[in-house]
């Protein structure tokens, strides 16, 4: 099978290749989007993580010897191959990789010293194990790693109450869901019960900011052109999984609003609309809202769409099947309603407010 160099380069998942060859790297964010920060330069041999390569295109350079790289040029230098051998090697890697959308590199994050998460282990574990609870929900180890999920078997969130006493809030048997701000710093977290016996499905840490001012997974939306907005964390994870299965949608970043609302109006812009404004300054052009398939949720989506539309961002609204959210339908349904989403406009808003599509469907089922 013949391929030209550009086709081979475009198809190769750089992260997959680095992991295959045992090359140490760190995910970082650059001016042109997600990058891989590689430990060793194959030209000068420096091992201080001074090589940066774009995670998508592979374009990069070493900041020690100033050598520039592409994916294929780096492979040639690292493996010491002739060009003919490089092409053969990449074709072999592509067979292992499979012709699938390249994985999105998660942005580098920072755990604040003042926020000490309950005792927990990152997922998947070092030996590749994942929670059965997550696997049953279709969340494999790769997705768990992308969203920095953790498991707390027995642990506490410790804080000081109003009288200065230390209080321990238990997070036993919960998936810890970290929440990061746009700059990748940890701002709060949630704990999702996995036993099904707790009267509190989600637990939130006392004294930390509420999630309503942040966008879940917003750190990965910086410099993205398109995003799709779900509600809760598991909706966002379901969106990520569904979108990754379509090569044409791999640039769409899922974010979460933590409910059927969009916060706005603070004097300093420390709210969700303010964060969308920051994303617009970084290149955001389009937001698709995919909240629950309910009459009230659609009305709330129209309100949110109006706010986002006012800051100069195109907004689309996707209609899920009645009574369903992204976490309750097959990925093919998510992709279908994404493609069929309607562009927000005032006439559309008026029409749907007067004749809500979900109200019609509810009547037809009676």
N, C-alpha and C positions, 0 to 999 in steps of 0.2 A: 504494500500500500504506500503510495507516494503522498507526501505532505510537504508544503513549503514551510520555511522557518517560522513565519508569522503565525500560521495556523497552529503549529506545534506549541509556540509560545503562548498564544491566546488560550489554548485548551488546558495547559498545564496549571494545576493548582500548586502555587509556590509553597504554601504551608504544608500540603501533603508531601511534596518532594523533600522539604527540610526534615519533616518527621521521619520519612522513609530512610533518609541518609544519616539520621542521628545528629543533625546540625542544631546547635543550641541557638534559640532566638527568643526575643521578647516582642509582644505586640505593642505597637506605639501608634501615635497619631501625628501625621505630618500635615504640611500645608495643602497637599493634594489628596488627603484622605488617609485611611489606615495603612500602616507600614509594618514591615518586619525589621527588627533591629537584630542583626546577626552578630554572634560573638566573634567569629574569626574571619579575617580577610584572606582569601586564597592567594592573593598576589603578594602582599607584604608580610603576612603572617601575624599581624597584630591581633590580640585576643581580648580586647577591651570593649567589645560591643560598639565598634565605631563604623560598622557597615549598615547602611540603611537602604532598604529596597521597598518600593511601592508594592503592597500586598496584591494588587490587581494586575498591574502592568509589568512589574518586576524591575522597572527603571530605578537605578540607585547608584550609590558611590561609597567609597571608603573615605572617611574624613582624616585618615592618616597619610595614605599614599596618593589620594585623589584619583584612584582608578575608578572609572565608571563601569556600570554593569547593566546588562539586560538579563533576563532569566537564562537564556542559552549561553551567554558569555560567562556568567557566574558558574554554571554547571561545567563548562569547558575548563575553566581555571581550577575549580575545586577538584574535579576528578582527573584532570590532566589528560583529556581525550582530544583526539582529532575531531574536526567538525563532523565528518561522516559518522564517527562513533557517538557523538553527542546526539545527532538525530535519531540513531538507532536506540540509544539509551532512553530518550524522551518518549519514543513510541512505546517502548516496553513499560515505562512508568504509566503512560496513559491507559494501557490495558488494565493495569492494576487499579488505577484511580477510577476507571469507569467513566463513560461519557455522561457526566452529571454536572449540575451547577457547582461552581467552585464555592467552597465554604467561605462565609463572611468572617473576617477576622474581628474579634471583639476588641473594643477599645481598651487601652490600659486603664486600670482603675487604682485608686489609692484608698487604703483603709485608714481613716482618721484615728489618731492615737486616743482621742477622748471617747470614741465609740468602740467599746470592747464587746464584740458579739458574744452571745451565749456560747459556751463550750460546744464546738461543732466541728465536723470534718467536711472539707470541700468535696463536691461530687463532680465526676466520679472519684472514687478513692485512688490512692497511688497504684493499687493493683487492678484498677479498671472496674471496680464494682460500683453498681448503681442501686438505688432503692427500688424494690419491687413496686412500691406505690407509684413512683414516677414512670417506670417502664409500662405499667398497666395504663397509664394516661398518655402513652405514646411519646414520652420524653426520655430520649436515650442519653447516654453519657455525654455525647457531644453537645447536645442542647443544654444539659445541666451545666457544663463547663462554660458555655457561651454566656449564660445568665448568672454565673457565679453562685449557683445554688449550693446549699450546705445542709447537713443533717445534724440535728441536735437530739441526741438520745436522752440526755439529762443535763440541763444547764440553765443558767439564770441570767437575766439582764439586771444588773445592779445599778441603782441610782439613789440619790439623796432626796428625801421628801422635804416638805415645807419646814420641818423643825430640825433638819440637818441629820436625821437618822438614815442609815443605809438600809435600803429595802431590796429584797431579791424577788424578781418576777420570774416565775418558772416558764421555760419554753420546752418542756420535755416532749419528746416524740413529735417534733415538728420540723418541716422543711423551712430552713431559714432563707428568706428571699431578700437579699440586699438591694437597697435602692440608692442609686448614684445620681449626682447632679450632672449637668451637661459637661462639666470639666473632669468628670470621672471620679470625683471625691464621694466617699460614702456619707450619706446624710441621714439615713434611717433604715429600717428593715421591717419585715413582716415575718410571722411564724405561722405556717399552715399545718393544722393538725392532720396526721396521717392515720389515726386510729379510728376515726369516725365516732368516737364516744364523747368527745369534748363538746360542751355546750357553746364553745367559742371556736368556730371553724378557723377564723383568723385572729391572731393576737398581735397587738401593736405595743412597742416599747414605751413605757411611761417616760415623760420629759423630753423625748425627741420630737422634732417637728413632724406635723402631720403630712401624709403623702400628697395631700390635695394641692400643694404648690409645685410639685415636681412632675416630670414625665418619666414613667418607667421605661427603661432602656434608652433614655434620651441621650446618654453619652455615646451611643453608637449611631445616633442620627446627625451628629455634627458633620457638616459638609455634605450631607445627603441631599439629593434633589427631590426625592419622593419619600413620603412616609405614609403608613397606614396606622390609624389610631383605634385600638381596642379599649376595653375597660380595665379589667384586672390583670394581674401578672400571668395567670395561666392562659388567658385569652391571647396575650401578647406572644407567649411561647408557642401557642397553636398557630398563630399567624406566621411566625417565623418559620415553623416547620412546613406549613403549606406553601409559602412563597419560595422557599429554597428548592422546591421540587419543580419549579418552572424557571428555566434559564433566563426568560425575558423579564422576570420579576425579582432577580437576585439583587437589584439595586434598591429595592423598596425596603425601608427599615421600619419594623413595627415598634410602636410606642404605646404606652398605656396612660389613661387619664385617671385611673383609680376611681371609676364611677361614671355615671351618666351626667357629667357636668364638665365645665372648663372654668377654672378659677381665673379671675381678672380683677383689675381695679385697684391694686395696691399702689401706694405712692412711689415705691421704689422698683416696681416691676417684678417683685419677687413672687410671681405666680405663674400659672401654666401659660397664659397668653403671653406674658413677658418672655418666657422661654421659647415659645414659637417665634417671637420677634427676633430673639438671638439666632435661632436656626435660620430664619429668613436672611439675616445678614450674612450667614455662612453659606448661602446658596439654595436654601429650601424654596421649591417652586410649587409643590403640590401636596395636599393632605387629603387622604381618603379616610372618612370616618366610618368605622364598622362596629357600631355598638349593637346591643341585643336587638333581636327581631321583635320589638314590641311597640305599641302605639305611643306610649310615653317616652320611650327611648328615642324614637324618631323625632318627636317634638324637641327633645333636649339636643339631639344632633343638629337640628336646624338652628337652634340658638347658638351652639358652639360654632357651626359653620359660618354664621353671620359675623361672629367676632373675628375668626381667622381670616375671613374674606376681607375685612376692613383693613388688615395690615398688609394687604397686597399679595396674598397667597391664594392660588387656585384651590378650591375645595370640592371634593366629590363625596357623595353619600352612597354607601353600599347597603342594600337591603337583604339581610339574612332571612332565611325561612322563619316563619312566625314562631316565637317562643324559643328560638335558638340563639346561642352565642358562638363565636369562632371555635370554642373548645368543645362544642357539642355536635359539630358537623364534620364530614369528611373534608380533607384538604382540597379536593376537587371542587367542592361547593364554595369554599372560601375564595378560590381563584376565580371561579365563575362570577360570583357577585362582585368581586373586585373589578373584573373587566367590564361588567355591566353597570357599574356605579354611575350615578347621575351627577352632572356638574351642578354645583349649587348656584342659584340665582334667586333674586327676590320673587320673580314670577313662580318659580318652582316651589319656593318656600310657602307662598300664599296658597298655591294649589294643594300641596300636601297638608297644610294646616286645615284647609276647608274640607278636604277629602283624604283622610289619612289612609294609606294603602293597607295598614295593619288592621284598621277598624273595619274595612271592607272584608278582609279575609276572615276576621273573627265572626262577622255576621253570616258569611257563607258557610261556616262550619256548624252553625246552629240548626 
